[in-house]
């Protein structure tokens, strides 16, 4: 058990018990703030501060905790990683019933989603289906270069802010469709970052991920191109609202500050440095979220 190395884990082990702790950890709650922020960007752009408390909380539970948590848990169940994985250092061995546990979460997410507006429910169901196709054999799209990228760009990048918007019941605007398309490209920037430090483990399993197929250097070059395309979509969304996109400059600068040093130095970087680079990428994503909230606020 890894709880002794991490005081927070010791605390939660005392709350849920030693047998339940691995189930909680494989939901990767460290990602929930990131997923919550991206989800709520859509909600805030739809309604500003005029949020309805209970539908918003239920939508958050359905999409972030149950759907996304179940997605990450079922991924852990089939990956059987031994080293660090995204948002979880020194992961405990996946428990025996993790597949069943994650399946219950995904099923509950599907059912509860239909208590909310239909567009939200349909987006949520689409994400549940993609979660299964992504991780579960024999399809297991995460092991197929290109498909792994597409699923993540659609699920996290495009559909997460659209789900947050759909939660309000408002019809989609041109600006949110363009901004969400930009986030799809932006996840094509972030996704290689999540794989580079896991190349050894993915190769051991026989997974042919994007980074393994095209190489680290080309993956980072692809990430830079995707960041430029993303900001083109963001600029189009801002212009669709009759506003100036000049204030996207901090966002683009943040991504360049992450990617250019990585492109120059990746050959000499350790796996720990590559993992740190991924977290710097998440910081750049936060700058993008804040920039778009300021530019597209209703």
C-alpha positions, 0 to 999 in steps of 0.5 A, spaced: 500 500 500 502 506 498 498 510 503 504 511 507 508 515 502 502 520 501 499 523 507 493 525 503 492 517 502 493 516 509 487 521 511 482 517 506 485 510 508 482 512 515 475 514 512 474 509 507 478 503 509 484 500 506 480 495 501 476 501 498 482 506 497 485 503 491 478 504 488 478 511 490 485 512 487 483 509 480 478 514 479 484 519 479 480 525 483 486 529 482 484 530 475 477 532 478 479 539 478 481 540 471 475 536 468 471 540 473 474 547 470 473 545 463 466 542 464 464 549 467 467 553 462 461 551 458 456 552 463 459 559 465 459 561 457 452 559 457 449 563 463 454 567 466 453 567 474 446 565 473 447 558 475 442 553 477 445 550 483 442 543 483 442 541 476 449 544 475 451 539 481 448 533 478 451 535 472 458 535 475 456 528 479 454 525 472 459 527 468 466 529 472 465 523 478 461 518 475 463 518 467 470 521 467 472 517 474 469 511 471 473 512 465 479 512 468 478 506 473 476 502 467 482 504 463 486 502 469 483 496 470 485 493 463 492 497 463 495 494 469 500 500 470 506 499 475 509 506 474 506 513 475 500 514 470 496 521 469 494 524 475 496 518 480 503 517 482 505 510 484 498 507 483 496 501 487 495 495 484 488 495 480 483 491 485 480 485 483 473 488 482 475 494 478 472 493 472 465 491 475 466 498 480 467 502 474 462 499 470 457 501 475 459 508 475 458 508 468 451 505 468 449 510 473 452 516 469 448 514 463 441 513 467 442 519 471 444 523 465 437 523 463 434 527 468 438 533 465 436 536 458 437 531 453 443 534 449 447 533 455 444 526 456 446 524 449 453 527 450 454 523 456 452 517 453 457 518 447 462 519 452 461 513 456 461 509 449 467 512 447 470 510 454 469 503 453 471 503 446 478 506 448 480 501 454 476 495 453 479 489 449 478 487 443 477 494 440 481 498 445 482 504 441 487 507 446 492 501 443 491 504 436 495 510 434 491 515 431 484 512 434 487 514 441 488 521 439 481 522 436 477 519 442 481 524 447 480 530 442 472 528 441 471 526 449 475 531 453 476 537 448 470 537 444 464 534 448 466 536 455 465 544 454 459 542 450 456 538 455 457 544 460 453 548 456 448 543 454 446 542 462 443 549 461 438 547 456 440 553 452 441 552 444 448 551 442 451 558 439 456 559 434 461 561 439 461 555 443 461 550 437 468 554 435 471 554 441 469 547 443 472 545 436 478 549 438 479 545 445 479 539 440 485 541 437 488 543 444 487 536 446 491 534 440 496 538 443 496 536 450 495 528 449 502 527 446 504 530 453 500 525 457 504 519 453 511 521 452 513 519 459 509 512 459 512 510 452 516 504 456 510 501 459 506 502 453 511 498 449 511 493 454 504 492 453 504 492 446 500 498 445 502 502 439 500 509 441 501 515 437 508 517 440 510 510 439 508 510 432 511 517 430 516 518 435 517 524 441 520 529 436 514 529 431 509 528 436 511 535 440 511 538 433 504 535 432 502 538 438 505 545 436 501 545 430 495 543 433 496 549 438 496 554 433 490 551 429 486 551 436 487 558 437 485 559 430 478 556 432 478 560 438 479 567 435 474 565 430 469 564 436 471 571 439 470 574 432 463 571 432 461 575 438 464 581 435 469 581 440 477 582 438 481 576 439 488 580 441 487 577 448 488 570 446 496 572 446 497 570 453 494 563 452 498 562 445 504 565 449 503 560 455 503 554 450 509 556 446 513 557 453 511 549 454 512 546 447 519 550 445 523 548 450 521 541 450 522 541 442 529 543 443 531 538 449 526 532 449 532 527 447 536 529 454 530 529 458 528 524 463 521 521 464 520 525 470 522 531 466 517 529 461 511 528 466 513 535 469 512 538 462 505 535 462 503 538 468 506 545 465 501 543 459 495 543 464 497 550 467 497 552 459 490 549 459 488 553 465 491 560 462 486 558 455 480 557 459 481 563 463 482 567 457 476 564 453 472 566 459 474 573 459 473 574 451 466 570 451 463 571 457 455 572 456 
